[in-house]
Amino acid sequence: MNKLHPKVLLHSKWTKVEVANKEKHFMITKVTFDENQNVQECIIEAVISHNEYKINWRDLKNSLVWKNGWQ
């Protein structure tokens, strides 16, 4: 399980374990918080294609799907 705190999400780098559409390396480009400082929205962008995806930030904790950093 990857350790992760919502305050450090923005601009963090991630590697997807199973590559799809040649998209392996990603960066968090947008994080929106509500008035209670809970994450409302998290946008991740593929480095090679610049495709953006809305994800649940808690999914990044799953080390079977995501690795922290670019590997």
PyMOL Python script that loads the backbone (N, CA, C, O; Angstrom):
from pymol import cmd

cmd.read_pdbstr("""\
ATOM      1  N   MET A   1       0.847  -1.182   0.000  1.00  0.00           N
ATOM      2  CA  MET A   1       0.000   0.000   0.000  1.00  0.00           C
ATOM      3  C   MET A   1       0.890   1.242   0.000  1.00  0.00           C
ATOM      4  O   MET A   1       1.789   1.375   0.831  1.00  0.00           O
ATOM      5  N   ASN A   2       0.631   2.136  -0.933  1.00  0.00           N
ATOM      6  CA  ASN A   2       1.358   3.402  -1.009  1.00  0.00           C
ATOM      7  C   ASN A   2       0.867   4.348   0.073  1.00  0.00           C
ATOM      8  O   ASN A   2      -0.335   4.470   0.305  1.00  0.00           O
ATOM      9  N   LYS A   3       1.808   5.019   0.738  1.00  0.00           N
ATOM     10  CA  LYS A   3       1.442   6.042   1.718  1.00  0.00           C
ATOM     11  C   LYS A   3       1.174   7.329   0.961  1.00  0.00           C
ATOM     12  O   LYS A   3       1.909   7.690   0.042  1.00  0.00           O
ATOM     13  N   LEU A   4       0.112   8.018   1.359  1.00  0.00           N
ATOM     14  CA  LEU A   4      -0.298   9.195   0.615  1.00  0.00           C
ATOM     15  C   LEU A   4      -1.123  10.115   1.501  1.00  0.00           C
ATOM     16  O   LEU A   4      -1.992   9.665   2.248  1.00  0.00           O
ATOM     17  N   HIS A   5      -0.841  11.399   1.407  1.00  0.00           N
ATOM     18  CA  HIS A   5      -1.619  12.401   2.133  1.00  0.00           C
ATOM     19  C   HIS A   5      -2.181  13.377   1.096  1.00  0.00           C
ATOM     20  O   HIS A   5      -1.454  13.797   0.196  1.00  0.00           O
ATOM     21  N   PRO A   6      -3.448  13.743   1.205  1.00  0.00           N
ATOM     22  CA  PRO A   6      -4.064  14.604   0.184  1.00  0.00           C
ATOM     23  C   PRO A   6      -3.379  15.952  -0.011  1.00  0.00           C
ATOM     24  O   PRO A   6      -3.468  16.532  -1.094  1.00  0.00           O
ATOM     25  N   LYS A   7      -2.702  16.461   1.007  1.00  0.00           N
ATOM     26  CA  LYS A   7      -2.046  17.773   0.901  1.00  0.00           C
ATOM     27  C   LYS A   7      -0.860  17.764  -0.056  1.00  0.00           C
ATOM     28  O   LYS A   7      -0.475  18.817  -0.564  1.00  0.00           O
ATOM     29  N   VAL A   8      -0.278  16.603  -0.311  1.00  0.00           N
ATOM     30  CA  VAL A   8       0.903  16.523  -1.180  1.00  0.00           C
ATOM     31  C   VAL A   8       0.581  15.894  -2.544  1.00  0.00           C
ATOM     32  O   VAL A   8       1.495  15.502  -3.270  1.00  0.00           O
ATOM     33  N   LEU A   9      -0.684  15.797  -2.890  1.00  0.00           N
ATOM     34  CA  LEU A   9      -1.078  15.194  -4.166  1.00  0.00           C
ATOM     35  C   LEU A   9      -0.642  16.010  -5.377  1.00  0.00           C
ATOM     36  O   LEU A   9      -0.112  15.461  -6.343  1.00  0.00           O
ATOM     37  N   LEU A  10      -0.864  17.315  -5.326  1.00  0.00           N
ATOM     38  CA  LEU A  10      -0.632  18.166  -6.490  1.00  0.00           C
ATOM     39  C   LEU A  10       0.806  18.051  -6.980  1.00  0.00           C
ATOM     40  O   LEU A  10       1.751  18.197  -6.204  1.00  0.00           O
ATOM     41  N   HIS A  11       0.958  17.790  -8.265  1.00  0.00           N
ATOM     42  CA  HIS A  11       2.246  17.639  -8.966  1.00  0.00           C
ATOM     43  C   HIS A  11       3.009  16.374  -8.574  1.00  0.00           C
ATOM     44  O   HIS A  11       4.178  16.226  -8.930  1.00  0.00           O
ATOM     45  N   SER A  12       2.365  15.462  -7.845  1.00  0.00           N
ATOM     46  CA  SER A  12       3.046  14.202  -7.536  1.00  0.00           C
ATOM     47  C   SER A  12       3.061  13.326  -8.792  1.00  0.00           C
ATOM     48  O   SER A  12       2.192  13.444  -9.656  1.00  0.00           O
ATOM     49  N   LYS A  13       4.063  12.446  -8.877  1.00  0.00           N
ATOM     50  CA  LYS A  13       4.281  11.627 -10.066  1.00  0.00           C
ATOM     51  C   LYS A  13       3.973  10.174  -9.741  1.00  0.00           C
ATOM     52  O   LYS A  13       4.262   9.691  -8.646  1.00  0.00           O
ATOM     53  N   TRP A  14       3.371   9.476 -10.726  1.00  0.00           N
ATOM     54  CA  TRP A  14       2.921   8.108 -10.531  1.00  0.00           C
ATOM     55  C   TRP A  14       3.214   7.258 -11.758  1.00  0.00           C
ATOM     56  O   TRP A  14       3.228   7.756 -12.884  1.00  0.00           O
ATOM     57  N   THR A  15       3.447   5.971 -11.527  1.00  0.00           N
ATOM     58  CA  THR A  15       3.651   5.003 -12.590  1.00  0.00           C
ATOM     59  C   THR A  15       2.551   3.961 -12.482  1.00  0.00           C
ATOM     60  O   THR A  15       2.322   3.394 -11.414  1.00  0.00           O
ATOM     61  N   LYS A  16       1.868   3.712 -13.602  1.00  0.00           N
ATOM     62  CA  LYS A  16       0.820   2.707 -13.618  1.00  0.00           C
ATOM     63  C   LYS A  16       1.460   1.338 -13.842  1.00  0.00           C
ATOM     64  O   LYS A  16       2.306   1.186 -14.724  1.00  0.00           O
ATOM     65  N   VAL A  17       1.065   0.353 -13.055  1.00  0.00           N
ATOM     66  CA  VAL A  17       1.654  -0.977 -13.132  1.00  0.00           C
ATOM     67  C   VAL A  17       1.304  -1.641 -14.460  1.00  0.00           C
ATOM     68  O   VAL A  17       2.185  -2.187 -15.125  1.00  0.00           O
ATOM     69  N   GLU A  18       0.041  -1.603 -14.852  1.00  0.00           N
ATOM     70  CA  GLU A  18      -0.395  -2.188 -16.123  1.00  0.00           C
ATOM     71  C   GLU A  18      -0.589  -1.059 -17.138  1.00  0.00           C
ATOM     72  O   GLU A  18      -1.501  -0.242 -17.010  1.00  0.00           O
ATOM     73  N   VAL A  19       0.269  -1.030 -18.129  1.00  0.00           N
ATOM     74  CA  VAL A  19       0.264   0.033 -19.131  1.00  0.00           C
ATOM     75  C   VAL A  19      -0.909  -0.163 -20.091  1.00  0.00           C
ATOM     76  O   VAL A  19      -1.154  -1.270 -20.569  1.00  0.00           O
ATOM     77  N   ALA A  20      -1.630   0.929 -20.365  1.00  0.00           N
ATOM     78  CA  ALA A  20      -2.719   0.928 -21.350  1.00  0.00           C
ATOM     79  C   ALA A  20      -2.525   2.128 -22.269  1.00  0.00           C
ATOM     80  O   ALA A  20      -2.258   3.233 -21.799  1.00  0.00           O
ATOM     81  N   ASN A  21      -2.656   1.919 -23.563  1.00  0.00           N
ATOM     82  CA  ASN A  21      -2.508   2.980 -24.566  1.00  0.00           C
ATOM     83  C   ASN A  21      -1.139   3.662 -24.476  1.00  0.00           C
ATOM     84  O   ASN A  21      -1.024   4.859 -24.739  1.00  0.00           O
ATOM     85  N   LYS A  22      -0.118   2.913 -24.109  1.00  0.00           N
ATOM     86  CA  LYS A  22       1.249   3.412 -23.958  1.00  0.00           C
ATOM     87  C   LYS A  22       1.369   4.490 -22.881  1.00  0.00           C
ATOM     88  O   LYS A  22       2.364   5.212 -22.834  1.00  0.00           O
ATOM     89  N   GLU A  23       0.365   4.599 -22.023  1.00  0.00           N
ATOM     90  CA  GLU A  23       0.377   5.582 -20.939  1.00  0.00           C
ATOM     91  C   GLU A  23       0.844   4.884 -19.659  1.00  0.00           C
ATOM     92  O   GLU A  23       0.116   4.087 -19.066  1.00  0.00           O
ATOM     93  N   LYS A  24       2.053   5.196 -19.255  1.00  0.00           N
ATOM     94  CA  LYS A  24       2.649   4.570 -18.076  1.00  0.00           C
ATOM     95  C   LYS A  24       2.920   5.584 -16.966  1.00  0.00           C
ATOM     96  O   LYS A  24       2.685   5.301 -15.791  1.00  0.00           O
ATOM     97  N   HIS A  25       3.417   6.766 -17.342  1.00  0.00           N
ATOM     98  CA  HIS A  25       3.786   7.790 -16.363  1.00  0.00           C
ATOM     99  C   HIS A  25       2.717   8.880 -16.311  1.00  0.00           C
ATOM    100  O   HIS A  25       2.226   9.344 -17.340  1.00  0.00           O
ATOM    101  N   PHE A  26       2.376   9.270 -15.099  1.00  0.00           N
ATOM    102  CA  PHE A  26       1.301  10.238 -14.868  1.00  0.00           C
ATOM    103  C   PHE A  26       1.722  11.270 -13.828  1.00  0.00           C
ATOM    104  O   PHE A  26       2.625  11.035 -13.025  1.00  0.00           O
ATOM    105  N   MET A  27       1.047  12.422 -13.860  1.00  0.00           N
ATOM    106  CA  MET A  27       1.255  13.464 -12.864  1.00  0.00           C
ATOM    107  C   MET A  27      -0.112  14.026 -12.468  1.00  0.00           C
ATOM    108  O   MET A  27      -0.990  14.205 -13.312  1.00  0.00           O
ATOM    109  N   ILE A  28      -0.278  14.299 -11.180  1.00  0.00           N
ATOM    110  CA  ILE A  28      -1.500  14.921 -10.686  1.00  0.00           C
ATOM    111  C   ILE A  28      -1.440  16.406 -11.051  1.00  0.00           C
ATOM    112  O   ILE A  28      -0.524  17.115 -10.635  1.00  0.00           O
ATOM    113  N   THR A  29      -2.413  16.870 -11.826  1.00  0.00           N
ATOM    114  CA  THR A  29      -2.392  18.256 -12.302  1.00  0.00           C
ATOM    115  C   THR A  29      -3.420  19.151 -11.616  1.00  0.00           C
ATOM    116  O   THR A  29      -3.308  20.376 -11.665  1.00  0.00           O
ATOM    117  N   LYS A  30      -4.422  18.547 -10.976  1.00  0.00           N
ATOM    118  CA  LYS A  30      -5.434  19.379 -10.316  1.00  0.00           C
ATOM    119  C   LYS A  30      -6.017  18.619  -9.129  1.00  0.00           C
ATOM    120  O   LYS A  30      -6.386  17.450  -9.241  1.00  0.00           O
ATOM    121  N   VAL A  31      -6.091  19.304  -7.996  1.00  0.00           N
ATOM    122  CA  VAL A  31      -6.734  18.763  -6.805  1.00  0.00           C
ATOM    123  C   VAL A  31      -7.638  19.857  -6.257  1.00  0.00           C
ATOM    124  O   VAL A  31      -7.195  20.981  -6.021  1.00  0.00           O
ATOM    125  N   THR A  32      -8.897  19.524  -6.057  1.00  0.00           N
ATOM    126  CA  THR A  32      -9.870  20.480  -5.527  1.00  0.00           C
ATOM    127  C   THR A  32     -10.339  19.988  -4.163  1.00  0.00           C
ATOM    128  O   THR A  32     -10.696  18.822  -3.995  1.00  0.00           O
ATOM    129  N   PHE A  33     -10.331  20.905  -3.189  1.00  0.00           N
ATOM    130  CA  PHE A  33     -10.759  20.594  -1.833  1.00  0.00           C
ATOM    131  C   PHE A  33     -12.077  21.289  -1.519  1.00  0.00           C
ATOM    132  O   PHE A  33     -12.364  22.355  -2.062  1.00  0.00           O
ATOM    133  N   ASP A  34     -12.883  20.686  -0.641  1.00  0.00           N
ATOM    134  CA  ASP A  34     -14.102  21.342  -0.174  1.00  0.00           C
ATOM    135  C   ASP A  34     -13.771  22.197   1.052  1.00  0.00           C
ATOM    136  O   ASP A  34     -12.605  22.326   1.424  1.00  0.00           O
ATOM    137  N   GLU A  35     -14.784  22.774   1.671  1.00  0.00           N
ATOM    138  CA  GLU A  35     -14.559  23.678   2.802  1.00  0.00           C
ATOM    139  C   GLU A  35     -13.990  22.961   4.029  1.00  0.00           C
ATOM    140  O   GLU A  35     -13.429  23.610   4.911  1.00  0.00           O
ATOM    141  N   ASN A  36     -14.125  21.650   4.098  1.00  0.00           N
ATOM    142  CA  ASN A  36     -13.567  20.866   5.210  1.00  0.00           C
ATOM    143  C   ASN A  36     -12.207  20.260   4.870  1.00  0.00           C
ATOM    144  O   ASN A  36     -11.712  19.388   5.584  1.00  0.00           O
ATOM    145  N   GLN A  37     -11.609  20.726   3.779  1.00  0.00           N
ATOM    146  CA  GLN A  37     -10.305  20.257   3.312  1.00  0.00           C
ATOM    147  C   GLN A  37     -10.291  18.777   2.913  1.00  0.00           C
ATOM    148  O   GLN A  37      -9.263  18.107   3.008  1.00  0.00           O
ATOM    149  N   ASN A  38     -11.450  18.282   2.463  1.00  0.00           N
ATOM    150  CA  ASN A  38     -11.534  16.939   1.897  1.00  0.00           C
ATOM    151  C   ASN A  38     -11.381  17.053   0.384  1.00  0.00           C
ATOM    152  O   ASN A  38     -11.863  18.010  -0.221  1.00  0.00           O
ATOM    153  N   VAL A  39     -10.716  16.084  -0.220  1.00  0.00           N
ATOM    154  CA  VAL A  39     -10.512  16.119  -1.671  1.00  0.00           C
ATOM    155  C   VAL A  39     -11.854  15.894  -2.374  1.00  0.00           C
ATOM    156  O   VAL A  39     -12.530  14.891  -2.145  1.00  0.00           O
ATOM    157  N   GLN A  40     -12.222  16.845  -3.232  1.00  0.00           N
ATOM    158  CA  GLN A  40     -13.441  16.735  -4.023  1.00  0.00           C
ATOM    159  C   GLN A  40     -13.150  16.149  -5.390  1.00  0.00           C
ATOM    160  O   GLN A  40     -13.909  15.325  -5.901  1.00  0.00           O
ATOM    161  N   GLU A  41     -12.043  16.583  -5.977  1.00  0.00           N
ATOM    162  CA  GLU A  41     -11.720  16.170  -7.336  1.00  0.00           C
ATOM    163  C   GLU A  41     -10.210  16.034  -7.473  1.00  0.00           C
ATOM    164  O   GLU A  41      -9.448  16.825  -6.917  1.00  0.00           O
ATOM    165  N   CYS A  42      -9.790  15.014  -8.227  1.00  0.00           N
ATOM    166  CA  CYS A  42      -8.378  14.781  -8.483  1.00  0.00           C
ATOM    167  C   CYS A  42      -8.226  14.438  -9.965  1.00  0.00           C
ATOM    168  O   CYS A  42      -8.845  13.494 -10.456  1.00  0.00           O
ATOM    169  N   ILE A  43      -7.398  15.210 -10.674  1.00  0.00           N
ATOM    170  CA  ILE A  43      -7.167  15.002 -12.104  1.00  0.00           C
ATOM    171  C   ILE A  43      -5.727  14.534 -12.298  1.00  0.00           C
ATOM    172  O   ILE A  43      -4.787  15.154 -11.799  1.00  0.00           O
ATOM    173  N   ILE A  44      -5.570  13.430 -13.030  1.00  0.00           N
ATOM    174  CA  ILE A  44      -4.251  12.881 -13.325  1.00  0.00           C
ATOM    175  C   ILE A  44      -4.039  12.967 -14.838  1.00  0.00           C
ATOM    176  O   ILE A  44      -4.956  12.703 -15.615  1.00  0.00           O
ATOM    177  N   GLU A  45      -2.824  13.339 -15.249  1.00  0.00           N
ATOM    178  CA  GLU A  45      -2.519  13.528 -16.669  1.00  0.00           C
ATOM    179  C   GLU A  45      -1.405  12.580 -17.093  1.00  0.00           C
ATOM    180  O   GLU A  45      -0.382  12.463 -16.419  1.00  0.00           O
ATOM    181  N   ALA A  46      -1.619  11.902 -18.226  1.00  0.00           N
ATOM    182  CA  ALA A  46      -0.594  11.041 -18.803  1.00  0.00           C
ATOM    183  C   ALA A  46       0.495  11.922 -19.398  1.00  0.00           C
ATOM    184  O   ALA A  46       0.199  12.865 -20.131  1.00  0.00           O
ATOM    185  N   VAL A  47       1.750  11.621 -19.089  1.00  0.00           N
ATOM    186  CA  VAL A  47       2.865  12.451 -19.531  1.00  0.00           C
ATOM    187  C   VAL A  47       3.041  12.388 -21.047  1.00  0.00           C
ATOM    188  O   VAL A  47       3.279  13.418 -21.677  1.00  0.00           O
ATOM    189  N   ILE A  48       2.930  11.206 -21.642  1.00  0.00           N
ATOM    190  CA  ILE A  48       3.209  11.040 -23.063  1.00  0.00           C
ATOM    191  C   ILE A  48       2.093  11.589 -23.959  1.00  0.00           C
ATOM    192  O   ILE A  48       2.376  12.176 -25.004  1.00  0.00           O
ATOM    193  N   SER A  49       0.835  11.405 -23.564  1.00  0.00           N
ATOM    194  CA  SER A  49      -0.284  11.790 -24.426  1.00  0.00           C
ATOM    195  C   SER A  49      -1.019  13.041 -23.951  1.00  0.00           C
ATOM    196  O   SER A  49      -1.806  13.619 -24.701  1.00  0.00           O
ATOM    197  N   HIS A  50      -0.773  13.457 -22.731  1.00  0.00           N
ATOM    198  CA  HIS A  50      -1.445  14.605 -22.107  1.00  0.00           C
ATOM    199  C   HIS A  50      -2.947  14.387 -21.930  1.00  0.00           C
ATOM    200  O   HIS A  50      -3.692  15.347 -21.735  1.00  0.00           O
ATOM    201  N   ASN A  51      -3.396  13.130 -21.997  1.00  0.00           N
ATOM    202  CA  ASN A  51      -4.789  12.820 -21.685  1.00  0.00           C
ATOM    203  C   ASN A  51      -5.006  12.989 -20.192  1.00  0.00           C
ATOM    204  O   ASN A  51      -4.160  12.608 -19.383  1.00  0.00           O
ATOM    205  N   GLU A  52      -6.144  13.564 -19.835  1.00  0.00           N
ATOM    206  CA  GLU A  52      -6.467  13.785 -18.427  1.00  0.00           C
ATOM    207  C   GLU A  52      -7.587  12.846 -18.006  1.00  0.00           C
ATOM    208  O   GLU A  52      -8.507  12.569 -18.776  1.00  0.00           O
ATOM    209  N   TYR A  53      -7.496  12.363 -16.776  1.00  0.00           N
ATOM    210  CA  TYR A  53      -8.487  11.451 -16.230  1.00  0.00           C
ATOM    211  C   TYR A  53      -8.849  11.898 -14.823  1.00  0.00           C
ATOM    212  O   TYR A  53      -7.985  12.284 -14.035  1.00  0.00           O
ATOM    213  N   LYS A  54     -10.129  11.839 -14.524  1.00  0.00           N
ATOM    214  CA  LYS A  54     -10.594  12.114 -13.165  1.00  0.00           C
ATOM    215  C   LYS A  54     -10.516  10.787 -12.414  1.00  0.00           C
ATOM    216  O   LYS A  54     -11.060   9.779 -12.864  1.00  0.00           O
ATOM    217  N   ILE A  55      -9.828  10.794 -11.256  1.00  0.00           N
ATOM    218  CA  ILE A  55      -9.670   9.570 -10.481  1.00  0.00           C
ATOM    219  C   ILE A  55     -10.033   9.810  -9.026  1.00  0.00           C
ATOM    220  O   ILE A  55     -10.076  10.947  -8.557  1.00  0.00           O
ATOM    221  N   ASN A  56     -10.289   8.734  -8.332  1.00  0.00           N
ATOM    222  CA  ASN A  56     -10.440   8.788  -6.884  1.00  0.00           C
ATOM    223  C   ASN A  56      -9.030   8.736  -6.306  1.00  0.00           C
ATOM    224  O   ASN A  56      -8.322   7.754  -6.525  1.00  0.00           O
ATOM    225  N   TRP A  57      -8.612   9.740  -5.594  1.00  0.00           N
ATOM    226  CA  TRP A  57      -7.235   9.832  -5.107  1.00  0.00           C
ATOM    227  C   TRP A  57      -6.861   8.655  -4.220  1.00  0.00           C
ATOM    228  O   TRP A  57      -5.683   8.313  -4.121  1.00  0.00           O
ATOM    229  N   ARG A  58      -7.825   8.035  -3.581  1.00  0.00           N
ATOM    230  CA  ARG A  58      -7.540   6.886  -2.714  1.00  0.00           C
ATOM    231  C   ARG A  58      -7.096   5.660  -3.523  1.00  0.00           C
ATOM    232  O   ARG A  58      -6.446   4.766  -2.981  1.00  0.00           O
ATOM    233  N   ASP A  59      -7.442   5.611  -4.812  1.00  0.00           N
ATOM    234  CA  ASP A  59      -7.003   4.507  -5.669  1.00  0.00           C
ATOM    235  C   ASP A  59      -5.480   4.479  -5.807  1.00  0.00           C
ATOM    236  O   ASP A  59      -4.902   3.424  -6.070  1.00  0.00           O
ATOM    237  N   LEU A  60      -4.831   5.624  -5.632  1.00  0.00           N
ATOM    238  CA  LEU A  60      -3.379   5.693  -5.734  1.00  0.00           C
ATOM    239  C   LEU A  60      -2.688   4.925  -4.608  1.00  0.00           C
ATOM    240  O   LEU A  60      -1.507   4.597  -4.725  1.00  0.00           O
ATOM    241  N   LYS A  61      -3.389   4.639  -3.541  1.00  0.00           N
ATOM    242  CA  LYS A  61      -2.812   3.880  -2.428  1.00  0.00           C
ATOM    243  C   LYS A  61      -2.612   2.410  -2.771  1.00  0.00           C
ATOM    244  O   LYS A  61      -1.841   1.722  -2.102  1.00  0.00           O
ATOM    245  N   ASN A  62      -3.291   1.920  -3.798  1.00  0.00           N
ATOM    246  CA  ASN A  62      -3.211   0.516  -4.190  1.00  0.00           C
ATOM    247  C   ASN A  62      -1.911   0.271  -4.953  1.00  0.00           C
ATOM    248  O   ASN A  62      -1.788   0.667  -6.112  1.00  0.00           O
ATOM    249  N   SER A  63      -0.949  -0.373  -4.315  1.00  0.00           N
ATOM    250  CA  SER A  63       0.356  -0.600  -4.935  1.00  0.00           C
ATOM    251  C   SER A  63       0.318  -1.670  -6.026  1.00  0.00           C
ATOM    252  O   SER A  63       1.302  -1.846  -6.745  1.00  0.00           O
ATOM    253  N   LEU A  64      -0.784  -2.376  -6.160  1.00  0.00           N
ATOM    254  CA  LEU A  64      -0.934  -3.332  -7.265  1.00  0.00           C
ATOM    255  C   LEU A  64      -1.287  -2.620  -8.566  1.00  0.00           C
ATOM    256  O   LEU A  64      -1.132  -3.188  -9.647  1.00  0.00           O
ATOM    257  N   VAL A  65      -1.761  -1.378  -8.467  1.00  0.00           N
ATOM    258  CA  VAL A  65      -2.157  -0.594  -9.636  1.00  0.00           C
ATOM    259  C   VAL A  65      -1.205   0.569  -9.889  1.00  0.00           C
ATOM    260  O   VAL A  65      -0.884   0.864 -11.041  1.00  0.00           O
ATOM    261  N   TRP A  66      -0.744   1.239  -8.818  1.00  0.00           N
ATOM    262  CA  TRP A  66       0.083   2.437  -8.935  1.00  0.00           C
ATOM    263  C   TRP A  66       1.368   2.322  -8.136  1.00  0.00           C
ATOM    264  O   TRP A  66       1.383   1.733  -7.055  1.00  0.00           O
ATOM    265  N   LYS A  67       2.453   2.888  -8.668  1.00  0.00           N
ATOM    266  CA  LYS A  67       3.711   3.020  -7.947  1.00  0.00           C
ATOM    267  C   LYS A  67       4.018   4.509  -7.826  1.00  0.00           C
ATOM    268  O   LYS A  67       3.836   5.267  -8.780  1.00  0.00           O
ATOM    269  N   ASN A  68       4.481   4.922  -6.657  1.00  0.00           N
ATOM    270  CA  ASN A  68       4.811   6.319  -6.419  1.00  0.00           C
ATOM    271  C   ASN A  68       6.086   6.668  -7.180  1.00  0.00           C
ATOM    272  O   ASN A  68       7.067   5.927  -7.125  1.00  0.00           O
ATOM    273  N   GLY A  69       6.074   7.791  -7.887  1.00  0.00           N
ATOM    274  CA  GLY A  69       7.221   8.226  -8.681  1.00  0.00           C
ATOM    275  C   GLY A  69       7.178   7.613 -10.074  1.00  0.00           C
ATOM    276  O   GLY A  69       6.276   6.843 -10.401  1.00  0.00           O
ATOM    277  N   TRP A  70       8.178   7.970 -10.895  1.00  0.00           N
ATOM    278  CA  TRP A  70       8.283   7.424 -12.246  1.00  0.00           C
ATOM    279  C   TRP A  70       9.312   6.318 -12.226  1.00  0.00           C
ATOM    280  O   TRP A  70      10.484   6.545 -11.928  1.00  0.00           O
ATOM    281  N   GLN A  71       8.862   5.121 -12.547  1.00  0.00           N
ATOM    282  CA  GLN A  71       9.747   3.962 -12.495  1.00  0.00           C
ATOM    283  C   GLN A  71       9.730   3.209 -13.798  1.00  0.00           C
ATOM    284  O   GLN A  71      10.420   2.199 -13.936  1.00  0.00           O
TER     285      GLN A  71
END
""", "prot")
cmd.dss("prot")
cmd.show_as("cartoon", "prot")
cmd.util.cbc("prot")
cmd.orient("prot")
